[in-house]
Amino acid sequence: MGTTPRPAAGTGLQAVKERQRTAWESGDYARVGVMLQAMAERLVEAAGVRAGQRLLDVACGQGNAAIAGARRFADATGVDYVAGLLEQGRRRAAAERLEVTFTEGDAEALPFPDAGFDVVLSTVGVMFAPDQPRAAAELLRVTRPGGRIALASWTPDGMIGSLFRTIGAYAPPPPQVRSPMLWGTRERLAELFGDDVEWTALTTRTFDFAFRSPGHFTDWMMAYYGPIHRLAGTLDPAARERFAADLAEVPVTFDRGGDGTMLAAGEYLEAVGVRR
């Protein structure tokens, strides 16, 4: 594959991407994203990241996987299209005295040369790119042959899949955009990457969301999680109240706290493969 990015697959998907960017810029996603640091640590370990390797964290947000890689002395880079999240990542890395490069860029047109990285990762990030085949092609392009691709993606049947179905009931996704949760299935990974990746480990894992209660979870997500925060701001008071009640119902099925607090498992697929 060449280094020149292909044009966007139609203005429709480009418009979707701009709306997504606006959503992620609203709220304060970094306060949600840092809760998922353990997922990034597990992914970096599963990928066998070693000192000196060139590591890229795609759709890095506030830099969870890039920072996890830098803790193992990898030559770590994070890329995202939300400048505010990159700045949060820089501050986090500086606080730990870690060497991490944060670059503004689009997961569907990565600003890096072919085969530039030994390990390319994404923790529930690249899965939200609206043009899924193009995003997958970019992951392949920047990974050297024999290098590794490692992804942590929410599953359709897990708690976050349920959460996004609830969001979709109030703001249906565009018909041309397939569910990001499909990245959390073996079948979709096979479609996206074909024979270009040999998946050496496909492991279903869970991340525990710990909150004071389902209501606390709802309040937190409405305040800080960009897509929910932005949607809630467009609803009239009655619809907003219904939306909040529906959100609070999402973790109930997955909750195993048993003491009045919320401890709900979010299922995700951890996929590690070798770039052929």
Secondary structure, 3 states (H helix, E strand, C coil): CCCCCCCCCCHHHHHHHHHHHHHHHCCCHHHHHHHHHHHHHHHHHHCCCCCCCEEEEECCCCCHHHHHHHCCCCEEEEEECCHHHHHHHHHHHHHCCCCEEEEECECCECCCCCCCEEEEEEECCHHHCCCHHHHHHHHHHHEEEEEEEEEEEECCCCHHHHHHHHHHHHCCCCCCCCCHHHHHCHHHHHHHHHHHEEEEEEEEEEEEEEECCHHHHHHHHHHHCHHHHHHHHHCCHHHHHHHHHHHHHHHHHHECCCCCCEEEEEEEEEEEEEEC
